[in-house]
């Protein structure tokens, strides 16, 4: 088993260009996608006037999980994120399986969101979008994201920053309405939570607006100071996302008296606030939000195959770095090509059930890796050590176990099949390496 100090200081072919701001952009775009634009109505239906506090409680619930990842990320400076954590604690096979599961889950999510963004663009068409136009838009969007990522990390981060401003600005404005409406009634509602069943359902619904942060941990080998900046990026994203979510929920309550029955709550809130122009601005924000999520995925996910190739678990060509742009160009092209094919054919649909269970599997494996990593990383400079011994990891594990109640049997079977395929691929890679 690789010693964590060796793993974290191994030479990285990619240049270290990512700042704290860049890492924060990756984390926040992994967290804030399209979900927040639809979740407020269902949360209101389940929790009523208590619904803003559901978002606050979910921020507290996901905090132990993110704190565990903050400690883990502070012990490494290489590319891979969860792949490194699992491999260091449990060996190459676990590292490969986590990387394989992470990659496929992100690939299918990318294909689904690529279709979502094309559907959102269709808002501006009066006639139904034909198949030729749909596939053409899918190709142009996918090719544009591949190109932005191929020409360098700085170009990708500039584009991601632009999309983040576009998506957060309307949310911040609506959150400002919520801040103005932050009065005694909001705090009074805290004393009257809904029934246990409805509150549990609301928490399980909303907490998924906080996951996705793990993608921002993958490009550690390109961060200028990953052991310092990654934990900060995680915690800063959590605070900002929670604040926006709570205030947006308060604002939609104020702007939409019939919020619980709204189909597009944020769009309708924008329309109430600024008329038709407000609705269009919010639709553009949704497109930018999904686009930012896609661009972040296009940046992080190819680094998984790059990492596995560095570890000789995939063909070495996946670790190829462009001599001029300093990007893993083969891995980016493969990810982009596979994403387009899945999105255009719709063949990702049967894999969509993977996302929830796969993500929880990754979280639980990484949390379980903490004792072993801490035992071999005691002398890593700058490593965070959470207070309370195993208390925070234990709470984080319990949160993940609670989330398992939302996992369907179909998801478990699909993930088991995926891991079985990963076992075969790992065996083949080992045979080829010999």
N, C-alpha and C positions, 0 to 999 in steps of 0.2 A: 504493500500500500504506500502510495506517495505521501511523503511528509508534507504538511501544509506549507511550511516555510519554503520548501523547494518549489512546490506548485506555484506559490504566490509570487516568487521572484524569477520564475523562468522567463527567458527572453521572449518577447512578443514581436513577431514580424510587423504588425501594424503599428503605426505611429500613435503616440499618446497626445491626442488633440482635444479630447472632450473635457470641458470645464464643468463645474458644479451646475451652471445654468443648463448646459446641454443634457446632463444626466437627469436633471429635474424635468426637462421637456419630455424625455423618454418615459419617465415614470408617470407624469401627470397625464400624458396622452394614452398610456396603457390603462389608466384608471377611468378617465372621463371620456367615454365614447358616445354612443347614441342613447344609452340607457336612461340617463338623467332627463332626456327630453320626453320620455314616456312614463317613467316610474311615478311621478308625483300624483297622478290621478288614482292609480291602484293603491298607493300608500294611503291616500286620503280616504278611499273606500274602506280600507281595513282598519285604520287607526283614527280617522276623524281629525278633530282639532289637535290631537296628540302627535300627528304625523311629523311635524318638524323635529320632535324629540326622537323619533325613530331614526332619523338620519344621524343625529348626534350620538345615540346609543350604538349605532353601527360603526361609527368612527372609533368609539371606545372598544368595541368588540374586535375590530380588525387591527387595532393598535398593537396587541401582543404579538400577532403574527408578523407584522411589519418590523417590530422591534427585534424579533428573532432573526429576520433577514438583515436587519441593520448590523447585528453582531456578526453574522456570517460574512457579510460583504466586507466588513472591516478587517477580516483575516486573510483576504485574497487580493491580488492585484492582476490576475490573469483574466482572459476571456472565457466566458462560459457560464457564469452565475450558478444556477442550480446544478448544472452538469458537474462543475468543479466541486461543489459541496458534497454531492452524492458520491462522486468518485473518490474523494479524499477519505470520507468516512467509511464507505462500504465497498470500495473497489471498482475496477473498470466496468464490470458488468452493470452495476447499479447506475454508474455515470452514463453509460451508453443508453440504457433504458429510459432514464429521465430525459436525456437529450432527444431521443427518438420520439417519446411521447409529447414532449414540449413542441417539437418541430411540427409534427402532424397536427396537433391541436391548433397551433398558430396558423398553419397553412389553411386548414378548413375554415377557421374564423376569418382569415383574410379573404378567402373566396366568397364567404357569405356577406361580409361587409362591403366587398367590391360591388356585389349585386345591389346591396342596400343603397350605396351612394349613387348608383345609376338610377335606381328607382326614385331617389330624392331629387335628382336632377330632372326627372320626368315631371316634377311638380310644375315646371315652367313650360311644359308642352300641353297644348290644348287637346291634341289627338293622342291616342295610345301609341306607345313607343314600339316600333316594329322590331323583329328579331335581328335584322341586319344592323340597325342603328344601335341596338343594345350591345351586340357583340363588338361593334366598332368602338363604342364608348369604353367598354371593358378593356379593349386592347390599348386604346390611347391612354387611359388612366394608369393601367399597369405598366406600360412602356415608359410613361413619364416618371413614375416612382422608381423604376429600375434605373433609369438614366440619372436621376438626381442622386441616387445612392452610389452609382458607379463612379461619378466624377469627384467624389470625396466626402469625407465626414462633415467638413465645414459647410458645404453646399446643402447637404441633407439637414443639418441642424438649422441653417438659416431658413430653409423651406418649412421645417417643422415649427420654428418659432413664429413664422408668419401665419401658419394655419392655427396655431395655438392662440394667437391674439384674436384672430377672426372668430374662433369658437368661444373664447372666454369673455370677450367684450360684451356680447348681448346677455350672457349669463350674469356677468358682474353688474350690468345695468339693472336687470331684473332683481338680482340680489340686493341692490341698493334700494329698490322699492320695498323689499322685505325688511331691510334694516330700518327704513322709515316706519314700517308697520310693526316694528318690534315693541309691543306695548304689554301692559299687564295681562291681557287675555292670553297671550302666548305662554306666559309663565304659569298662569292659572291652569291652563290645559295640562301642564306637567303633573298636576295632582290627580288627574282623571284619566289614567291610561285605559285602553280598551281591554276586552277580555283577554285572558291568557292565550287562547287559540289565535285570535286575530292579531295580537301583538307578535306572537311567534311567527305567524305567516308574513307579517309586515317586515320583521327583522330579516327573515330569510330572503325576502324579495329584494330589500334595499341593499343588503350587504354586498351583493354582486356588483353594485355600482362602485365598489371600492377595490375590487380585485383587478388583476392585470398589471400591477406594479412590477411583478417579477421580470418582465421583459426589459426593464431599464437596468437590470443588474448584469445582463449578459455581456455588454461590451466593456467589461472591466479592463481589458488589455489595451483599450484606447483612451482610457481616462488618465488625466494628468496626475491625479492623486486619488485613486479609487478608494483606498482604505479610509480616507477622511471624507471624501465628497459623496460617496454612495449612501452612507447612513444619513447624511444631511439631506440629500435629495429625497429619500424615502419619507422622512419625517416632515419635511417642508411640504411635500405633495399631499400628505395626509391632512395636515392642518388646513391647507388652502382648499382642498376638495371638500372637507367636512364643512367648513365655513360657507362655501358657495352652496352646497347642497341644502343646508339648513335654511339659509336666507332665501333661496329660490323657492323652497316649499312654502315658506311664510308668504312670499310675494304672490305665488299662484293662488293661495288661499284667499288673499285680499282681492285679487283681480278677477278671480273666477268663483263666484258663489256656488256654482254647481260643479266644482272641480272633480268630484268623484265620478261623474259621468262623462268627463271630457275624453275625447279620443286622442287629441294632440294638445296637451295642456300648455306646454311652453309656447307653441305656435299661437294658440288662442290667447295666451297672456300677452304676447307681443302685439297681437292685433288689438286687444283692448287698450293697451298702453299707447301704441303709435299708429293704430289703424292698419290698413292693408300694407303699408310700408313696414310696420313692425313685424307682421307675419312673414313677409319676404326676407327680412333681416334674419329672423330666427331660422327659417328654412336654409338660408345660406350658412348660418352657424352650424346647423346639423350636418350639412355637407362638409364644412370645414372640420367638424368634430370627428366624423367618420374618416375623413381624409387624413387627419392628424394621427388617428389610431392606426390607419393603414401604413402611413409613412414610417411611424415608429416601429411597426411590425416588420416592414421591409428592411429597416436598418438592423434590428436586433436578431431576427430569426435566422438569417443566413450565417450569423456568427456561430450558431449551434453546429451546423455542418462543418464550418471552418474549424471549430474546436475539436470535433470528433475526428476530423482529418489530421489535425496536429497530433492527436493521440493515437494515430494509426488505426482508427476504428472505421474510417471511411477512406476511399481512394485519396491519395495525396493531392490530387488535382483540386479538391474542394478547399484546400488550404492555400491555393495560389493567390498571391497578392499582386495587384496591378503595380508595375514599377513606377508609374507616374502619379496615379491617383491614390495609391496606398489604401486600396479597398479589396476585400475578398471577392473579386469579380466573378469567378466561376460560381461560387455559392449564391451570389446575388442573382445571376442570370438563371440558375436552376430554380431558385425560389420564385422568381418572377414568372418564369415559363410555366411552372407547375400551378401557380396561383391562377394564371389566366385560363389554363385548360380546365381547371376545376370550376372556375366561375362561369365560363362560357358553356360548359356542358351540363352544369348542375349536378355533377357526380359527387360533389362534396356533401350533399344533403344527408346521405346515409351515415356520414361520419360526424355530423353536427352534434350528435348525442355524446361525443367524446369530451367536450369541453369542460363540463362541470367536474366530473369524476377525475379526469386527468389533472386538472388544476389542483384539486384537493390532494391527489396522490403526490404531486410535486411538493406542495406545501408540507405535507406530513412527513415525507422523506427528508426534506431539508431540516425541519424542526428536530426530527429524530437524530440527525447527523451532528447536532450541536455538542453533545458530550464528548464524542470522539474528536471532533475538530478542536474543541477547547483544550483537550488534553495534549494535543500535539502542537498547538499554536500559542502556548503560554508566553513565548518570548517574541511574538510578532509585534513590532513597534506599532503603536497606535490602535491596537485591537480593542474594540469595545467589549466590556464585560458587564452584562446586565445584572442589576442587583437582585437579591432574593433567591439566588441559587436556581433551582429548577422551577420556581413558581411561575415566571412569565412563560417559558416554553410549555409548561403544563397547561396553563390557561389557553395558550395558542392552540395546542393540540385538541383541547376540549371544544374550542370554537370550530375547528375543522370537523370534528366528529359530529357536532350539531348540524353543520352544513351537509353532512352525508345524508341527512334525512330527506334532502331534496333530490338525491341521486336515484334515478330509475334503474330497474334491472337491465333495461336495454343499454343504458350507459355503461354499466358494470361489464356486461358481456362484450360490448364493442371495445372497451378499453382492454379487457383480457385478451381479446383477439389481437389487438394492436401490439400488446406486449409479447404475445407469442410470436408474432412476426418479427419483432425486435430481437427476440432470443435467437431466431434462425439467422437473422442478419449478423448478429454478434458472433455466432459460431462460424459463419462463412468468412467474416473479416479475420477471425483468428486463424482459420485454415490458410487463407491467402497470405497472411503475415508470416507464416512459417515457411 
